[in-house]
Amino acid sequence: MRIGLDMRNAGRNRTGDEAVFLALAQELPRMDGDNEYVLLVDDRSDEEMGKLRRHLGVDDHSHVSLEACGPGGKFIWNAFSAPRAARRLGLDVFHTQYITPFGMPRDVRVVTHIHDVSFAAYPEYISCKDRLFLNMLIPRSVRSAARVIAVSEFTKREIEKYYGVPEEKIAVVPNAIDEGFEDADRSSETIARIRKKYALPESYLLHIGTLQPRKNIPFLLRAFAEFRKRLPDVALVLTGNRNAHHFDAGIDKAIAELDLEKHVRFAGYVDAEDVPVVLSGARTAVSLSLYEGFGLPILEAFARGVPVVASDIPPHREVAGEAAAFAKLGGVAQTADMLYATSVEQRLREDMAARGKERVRVFSRQRMAEAMVRVYRSFS
């Protein structure tokens, strides 16, 4: 089969959903020589296309190609660029994320990857415009897709709950991180360079992810303020773009109310190749989200041997197993205690690091790719 992967997000600093499709684009050709893979991107400069070819390893496999398919805006891509590319390239399968294109040839099986349905669970956290857009297109997309991919059992249940998709139409394909993440450069020169690049403090807690309301960062800030009463020299580093869509205005308000201006650092978007080192410098990685579909930063922290304090929600339990410390939503004092313990108690830190390393093994890229190939082969 000729399988097209929608790679428009490659190189666009889209964090989780970009990382998952980059992993698929790199891993699928390595372990599946039976199918042909076409990586579809929007129009880019020759320099950008060259960088993508190298990053994705396109030239390493004879059954992989990279194709620029036209403008990449949401409407133009889904209405014109993608359907036209599917016809021109003779695709058998088109694998995208969330929104399925209009007018796709009938003999093309469309697969849509759903990372979470936070927009359905917490509609108040997105704009009216986005809510209208998603309410119109997501139900149509999951109905028209030949198969829907959920990144966790929790997300599968949520898709069934909000959109009435039959269970047999949904395949669970858990996310994974690069096997090289654990062994990424730890040299003193690299650490010094990256600390300078992101202005990292000497000692810090770390939150990796977007700065959207569902990430529950004002609650993290309240817990951090309590934590500082015992460890005042430890800062909090927040990654993510402050100018991004749906930035949580409550973050700045909480920082001002809690007098944390000098103790919270905004690192901005962290380049993928720098994440391992930024993580390794943290005393504890924190993810106190109200809602997630999976929880990739938890696995990344585990791979680097960093303790994790996570909100006690089903997808975090599904990903972390018994390897993280789980905080109850709203429990400021309890969360502060966990942050303190994971930062200073060496035995606990070592035990959590060992359990985390074992947990990472459960979510390998190879398993992710094998599960995805089984979905593709079900169409043949």
N, C-alpha and C positions, 0 to 999 in steps of 0.2 A: 504494500500500500504506500501511497504518497501522503505523508502526514504533515500538515502545516501547523506550526506553532506560532501563535500571535506574540511576537517579541517586541511590540512597540514600547514597552516600559523599560527595555534594556538601556542602561545608561541614563535613566531619567530620575534617579534618586527617589524611587518609590518604596524603599525599604522592603517590607515583607513580601508583597506580591511580586515585586521585581526579582527578589532573591529566589523565590520558588521556581519561577520560570527559567531563570538563568541556570539553576541546578538541573532542571529537566533537560534543557537544551544541551548541556554539557554531558549529562549522564546517559540519556537515552541512546545516543549513537554508540557509546562505548559498549553497551551490553545488548544491543539489538541490531544485528546486521541484516535482518530480514526485510525491514521496512526502510523506506527512504524518507528523510526528514528535511523539510523546507522551513527555514527560519524566516518569518515574515516581519519586516520592519517598515516604518514610514520612510519617506524620502529623507536622505541625509547626505552630507558632504562625503567626498571620497575619503577624506581623512577619518571621519567618524566610522564609515563602513569598514575601513581597514582595521581600526581599533577593535571594532566588534568582531570581525573575523578572527583576530588573534585571541581575544578574550574568550570567545565561544569555542575556539579550537576547530573552526569550520574546515580548515585545510588538512586536518589530521584524519579525516574520514571521507572516503569517496562517495558515501551515501548521504552526505549533508550538504546543503547549499544555503546561501543567505540571499534573500531577495528583497529589494526595495519596491514597495507596492503602491506608492502614491501618498497623498496627504494623510496625516495621522490624527486629525481632529476627530472627536468621538462620532459626530454625525457623518462626516464625509467618509471616514474609515468604514463604519458599519453599513452605510447605505451604498457606497460605491467602491472604495478601494479594496476591501476584503472580498466581496463577492466577485469582483472583476478578476482579482488575483487567483481565486479558487478555480475559476473557469480557465484562465490562461495557463495555469500551472498543472491542471488536471488533478487537483487534490481529491483524495478519497475521504480524508478526515481533516477537519479544521478545529483546532484546540485553542480556545480563547479563555478570557476571564470575565465573569459576570454577564456582560451584554453580548448576545448573539447577533450577528449581522442580519440585515434585511436582505431578501432576494438571493440568498445563498442557493446555488444549484441543488436540485432535489436529491441528486445522487451523492452529495457530500454529507457525511455524518458530522454533525457539529457537537463538540464536547465543550461544556462551560465549567470553569473552575470557580467555586465559591469559597472564599477564604473565611468569611463570616457574614452574618446578616444583622450586624449591629444597627443598620439603618432601619430595620423592621422592629428590633427589640427596643431601641432607644431613638425613635424618630425626632424627639425634641432636641437632640444634639446635632442635628444637621439643618441646613437652611431650607426654607420652603421650596425654593427652586430645585435643589437637589432631591428633596423628598418627593416632589411631583415627578421628576425625571425617573427616579428609581421605582416609584410606585407604578409608573406606566410600563417600564421596560423589563424589570426583573421578572414579574410573573410571566410575561410573554417569553422571555429568554429560557426560563426553566421548563416551560411547556414545549417550546420548539426544539430544544436540545435533544439529541439522541441519548446523551448520558450527562448527568450532573456529577461533578466531582466535589466531594466534601473533604476538608482537611482533617476532620476528626469525627468521632462518633457523635459528639455533642453537636457539631455543626450539621451533621446529617439529620439529627432529630429536629433541629431548629428549621431546617429547610422544609421538612415534612410538616412541621407545625404551622409555619407562616404561609407556605405556598402550596400545600396539599400535594406535593410531588410524591408519587408512589415509591415505596421503599426500594423496590427492585430497579428503579431507574437511577438511584444514587449509589455511587461507588465511593468508598472511603479510601483516600490515598493520603496518609499522614505526611507532613512536611519533614524535611531533614536538613542537616547542615553539611557543609563540605568536610570530608574526612581530614583535610589538611588544616582545618580551623584549629584543632587541638595543638598542632605542631608548628603553628605560624611563628615567625621570627620573635625571639625573646631577647635578642642582644641588647646590651646597654646602650649602644648607639641608636638603635631603632626606638627603644623606649624613650630616650631623651628627645629624639626628633619629634615623636608623636605627642609627647607631653607638651612640648613647646607649641606645636601646631594647633592644639586645641586648648591651650592655656589651662592644663589640668593642675589642680592643687596637689599638694604632697599626699594628702590622705582624703579619700572620698567614698561616698556611696554613689551608686550609678543607676540611673534609669535610662534604658535604651528603648526608643520607640517614638511615635508621633506625640504631639502635644494636644491631642484632641480631648474633649470632655470625658469620653468613656475611659480614658486612661487614669482618671481619678487622681490626678496629681495634686490638687488642693488638699486631699486627704493625706497623701504622702507628705506634703509639706507640714501638716499639723503633727504627724508622727515624728517627722524629722526635728521639729522644734522641741518636742519632748526628749528625743534622743540626745540632742545637743546639751541638755542639762547635765549629762554624764560624760559626754565626749565632745566638748566644745570645739576642739581643733579639727574635727572631721567635717568636710563640706559635702554638699549634694550636687552632683553633676547631672544635668538634664540634657539629653540629646534631642535632636529634632529641630525643624525649621519654625521659628517663631512667626514667620510671615506666611506660613502654609495655610491652606484652606482649613477652616474649622478650628483654628487655634483657640484654646480654652482661656477666655479672658479672666476666669477665676484664678488662674495661676498667679498673675501679677498682683491681683487683689490680696491673695493669701500671703504672698511674700511681703507685701507692705504691712499688712495687719500683724504678722508674726515677727516683723523686724528682721527679716532674713536676707536683706539685699546683699550683704557682704559674705553670705555663707552659701548662696546658691549660684552655681555657674551654668550658663547656657553654652553648650559646646557646639551647637548647630548640627547640621547633617554630618555624620561621621562616615567617611569613605569606607566601603566594604573591607578593603584590605587593611584598614586601621582598627577595625572593631576588635580583633583579638587582643591587641596590645592595650587599648582603652579599657577593655574588660579586665585584663589581668592586673591592672593597677588598682582596681576597686576592692574595698574591704568586703562589700556585699552588693549584689545586684538586686534591684527591687522592681517588681511588677505588680502593682496593686489595682489593676484594671477592674472596672465594673463588668466589662464584657470583652471576650476574645473569641476567636474561632479556633485558635491553636495556642501559640505562645512560643514562637521561635527564639526570642531573646533568652528564654529560660534554658533552652538546649545550648545556646551559645555560651552562656555563663557556665553551665556544667562542663562543657568541653574545655574551658580554661581553668577549671578547678575553683571557681568562685562560688561561695554560698549564695543561695537565692531565698529571698523573702517574697512570697507571692500571695495574691488575694485568693481566698478559698472559694474559687468558682470551678464548675465542672471541667472546662477545658484545661485549666491549670493542673487539676488533679490527674487528668488523663495523660498529660504530657510529662509531668514531674514525678508521678508515682509517690514514693515516700522520700524523695531526695531533696525536697524543698521544705522550708518552714512556711506554713499556711496561716495567714492573718485573716481574721474575720473583718468583713467590711464594716467600717464604723468604729472598730475597736482601736482607738488611737493609742491608749496606754499599752495594750497588748502588742501592737505593731512596733512601738518604740522599744519595748523589751526585746522583741525578736531581732530588731536591727542592732541593738547593743550586743546581744549574745553572739550573733553571727559575726560581729566585728571583732570581738575580743577573746572569745573562748576558743583556744587553739584546738582542743580535742574535738569540740563540736565542728569547727571549721574543717578539720581533717576528715572527720566522719562524713560530713555533707559532701565534701569534694570527692571522696571515694564513691559514694552512692550516686552522685551526679555523673561521674565518668561512666559508670555502668548503665545509667539511664540513656545516655547518648547512644550507646550501642543498639538500643531498641529501634532507633529512628535513623537508619542508614539511608544514604542516597540510593544505594543499589536496590534496597527494598522498595523505595518510592518509585524508582524507574520500572522495576519489575511489575508492580501493581498497575502502573499506568499502561504498560505494554499489554497486560491482560485485558484492559478495557479496549484498547485499539483492536486487539485480535478478536474480540467478541463480535466485531462488525464484519469480519471476513467470511 
